[in-house]
Amino acid sequence: MKVVVLCSGGMDSVAALHWAARNHTVVAVASFDYGAKHNHRELPFAAEHAALLGVRHEVIAMDFVNRLFASDLLKSGGEIPEGHYEAANMKQTVVPFRNAIMLSIACGFAESIGAEGLVIAAHGGDHAIYPDCREDFMRAMGDAMRLGTYAGVQLLRPFIAMDKAAIAATGAQLGVDFARTWSCYKGGAIHCGKCGTCVERREAFAHAGLADPTVYESTDPLPAKPATRE
């Protein structure tokens, strides 16, 4: 199947890109610059992996998100919270309806270039905090894409039942160089090691039994998972 892959440059979407290249024909990689504090750190890695695979890469500007939306993930928002990625304060990093907007744009792009599928790296670990990563949403969005296009564009979500450790293991099997990916929401010179995405990244490699190639500012003990999800 000819597919477009949504790739931010993070470890999940880079692994999804390499999965897609192994299982489908990738005709383009789509990334979004929407004003997140870490966009400038992750997007070059999306470009790097697209080039490695010899695939067209498009960076789609969505500057209106930073201007109009409320989220601490954005440059217009507050400080990035620290702690476990399933903690209630991580909701501050949710960008409202982000995946729906990105998928809508990418779906139109996919149909325009003759693709039949769209690959997104939404995964099991996202479900606690991000409502637009959950399977109910993804299924509904997939139906909308299929019904709203002449091509019947399919939404492929190969990691939806996986946690990040399983994605790390899958990526390792695919030969992904995770040193050439970015997770930290703070967007500094190196990964902070304390924000939710850094914690999730550190846990993923540890639980997968893989060496973590990432350089962190802090390698303090990881925070405990919350007893209940908020």
QUIZITA-V805927 format. One record per residue. N is the residue number from 1. PSI is psi as a letter, one per 20 degrees, with the letter a starting at -180 (none if undefined). BURIAL is 1 if it has 9 or more other ideal C-beta (glycine too) atoms within 8 Angstrom, else 0. Layout:
n:N psi:PSI burial:BURIAL
n:N psi:PSI burial:BURIAL
This chain:
n:1 psi:p burial:0
n:2 psi:p burial:1
n:3 psi:q burial:1
n:4 psi:p burial:1
n:5 psi:p burial:1
n:6 psi:o burial:1
n:7 psi:o burial:1
n:8 psi:h burial:1
n:9 psi:i burial:1
n:10 psi:r burial:1
n:11 psi:h burial:1
n:12 psi:g burial:1
n:13 psi:h burial:1
n:14 psi:g burial:1
n:15 psi:h burial:1
n:16 psi:h burial:1
n:17 psi:g burial:1
n:18 psi:h burial:1
n:19 psi:g burial:1
n:20 psi:h burial:1
n:21 psi:h burial:1
n:22 psi:h burial:0
n:23 psi:i burial:0
n:24 psi:a burial:1
n:25 psi:o burial:0
n:26 psi:o burial:1
n:27 psi:i burial:1
n:28 psi:q burial:1
n:29 psi:p burial:1
n:30 psi:p burial:1
n:31 psi:q burial:1
n:32 psi:p burial:1
n:33 psi:o burial:1
n:34 psi:j burial:1
n:35 psi:j burial:1
n:36 psi:q burial:1
n:37 psi:h burial:1
n:38 psi:j burial:1
n:39 psi:g burial:1
n:40 psi:i burial:0
n:41 psi:h burial:1
n:42 psi:h burial:1
n:43 psi:h burial:1
n:44 psi:h burial:1
n:45 psi:h burial:1
n:46 psi:g burial:1
n:47 psi:h burial:1
n:48 psi:g burial:1
n:49 psi:h burial:1
n:50 psi:g burial:1
n:51 psi:h burial:1
n:52 psi:h burial:0
n:53 psi:i burial:1
n:54 psi:k burial:0
n:55 psi:q burial:1
n:56 psi:p burial:0
n:57 psi:p burial:1
n:58 psi:p burial:1
n:59 psi:o burial:1
n:60 psi:o burial:1
n:61 psi:p burial:0
n:62 psi:m burial:1
n:63 psi:h burial:1
n:64 psi:h burial:0
n:65 psi:g burial:1
n:66 psi:h burial:1
n:67 psi:h burial:0
n:68 psi:h burial:0
n:69 psi:q burial:1
n:70 psi:o burial:0
n:71 psi:p burial:1
n:72 psi:i burial:1
n:73 psi:h burial:1
n:74 psi:q burial:1
n:75 psi:h burial:0
n:76 psi:i burial:0
n:77 psi:a burial:1
n:78 psi:a burial:0
n:79 psi:q burial:0
n:80 psi:p burial:1
n:81 psi:q burial:1
n:82 psi:q burial:0
n:83 psi:a burial:1
n:84 psi:q burial:1
n:85 psi:i burial:1
n:86 psi:j burial:1
n:87 psi:q burial:1
n:88 psi:h burial:0
n:89 psi:i burial:0
n:90 psi:i burial:1
n:91 psi:h burial:0
n:92 psi:i burial:1
n:93 psi:i burial:1
n:94 psi:p burial:1
n:95 psi:o burial:1
n:96 psi:p burial:0
n:97 psi:k burial:0
n:98 psi:g burial:1
n:99 psi:h burial:1
n:100 psi:g burial:1
n:101 psi:g burial:1
n:102 psi:g burial:1
n:103 psi:h burial:1
n:104 psi:g burial:0
n:105 psi:g burial:1
n:106 psi:h burial:1
n:107 psi:g burial:1
n:108 psi:h burial:0
n:109 psi:g burial:1
n:110 psi:g burial:1
n:111 psi:h burial:1
n:112 psi:h burial:0
n:113 psi:j burial:1
n:114 psi:j burial:0
n:115 psi:q burial:1
n:116 psi:i burial:1
n:117 psi:q burial:1
n:118 psi:p burial:1
n:119 psi:p burial:1
n:120 psi:q burial:1
n:121 psi:k burial:1
n:122 psi:p burial:1
n:123 psi:r burial:1
n:124 psi:h burial:1
n:125 psi:i burial:1
n:126 psi:i burial:1
n:127 psi:h burial:1
n:128 psi:h burial:0
n:129 psi:h burial:1
n:130 psi:o burial:1
n:131 psi:h burial:0
n:132 psi:k burial:1
n:133 psi:i burial:1
n:134 psi:q burial:1
n:135 psi:h burial:0
n:136 psi:g burial:0
n:137 psi:g burial:1
n:138 psi:h burial:1
n:139 psi:g burial:0
n:140 psi:g burial:0
n:141 psi:h burial:1
n:142 psi:g burial:1
n:143 psi:g burial:0
n:144 psi:g burial:0
n:145 psi:g burial:1
n:146 psi:g burial:1
n:147 psi:h burial:0
n:148 psi:j burial:0
n:149 psi:q burial:1
n:150 psi:h burial:0
n:151 psi:i burial:1
n:152 psi:l burial:0
n:153 psi:p burial:1
n:154 psi:q burial:1
n:155 psi:o burial:1
n:156 psi:p burial:1
n:157 psi:m burial:1
n:158 psi:i burial:1
n:159 psi:j burial:1
n:160 psi:h burial:1
n:161 psi:j burial:0
n:162 psi:q burial:1
n:163 psi:r burial:1
n:164 psi:h burial:1
n:165 psi:g burial:1
n:166 psi:h burial:1
n:167 psi:g burial:1
n:168 psi:g burial:1
n:169 psi:g burial:1
n:170 psi:g burial:1
n:171 psi:g burial:1
n:172 psi:g burial:1
n:173 psi:h burial:0
n:174 psi:i burial:1
n:175 psi:k burial:0
n:176 psi:p burial:1
n:177 psi:n burial:0
n:178 psi:i burial:1
n:179 psi:h burial:0
n:180 psi:l burial:0
n:181 psi:r burial:1
n:182 psi:p burial:1
n:183 psi:h burial:1
n:184 psi:p burial:1
n:185 psi:i burial:1
n:186 psi:h burial:1
n:187 psi:k burial:1
n:188 psi:a burial:1
n:189 psi:h burial:0
n:190 psi:r burial:0
n:191 psi:p burial:1
n:192 psi:h burial:1
n:193 psi:i burial:1
n:194 psi:h burial:1
n:195 psi:r burial:1
n:196 psi:g burial:1
n:197 psi:h burial:1
n:198 psi:g burial:1
n:199 psi:g burial:1
n:200 psi:h burial:1
n:201 psi:g burial:1
n:202 psi:g burial:1
n:203 psi:g burial:1
n:204 psi:g burial:1
n:205 psi:g burial:1
n:206 psi:g burial:1
n:207 psi:h burial:0
n:208 psi:i burial:1
n:209 psi:k burial:0
n:210 psi:q burial:0
n:211 psi:p burial:0
n:212 psi:o burial:0
n:213 psi:j burial:0
n:214 psi:q burial:1
n:215 psi:p burial:0
n:216 psi:q burial:1
n:217 psi:h burial:0
n:218 psi:p burial:0
n:219 psi:k burial:0
n:220 psi:q burial:0
n:221 psi:q burial:0
n:222 psi:q burial:1
n:223 psi:q burial:0
n:224 psi:q burial:0
n:225 psi:p burial:0
n:226 psi:q burial:1
n:227 psi:h burial:0
n:228 psi:q burial:0
n:229 psi:p burial:0
n:230 psi:none burial:0
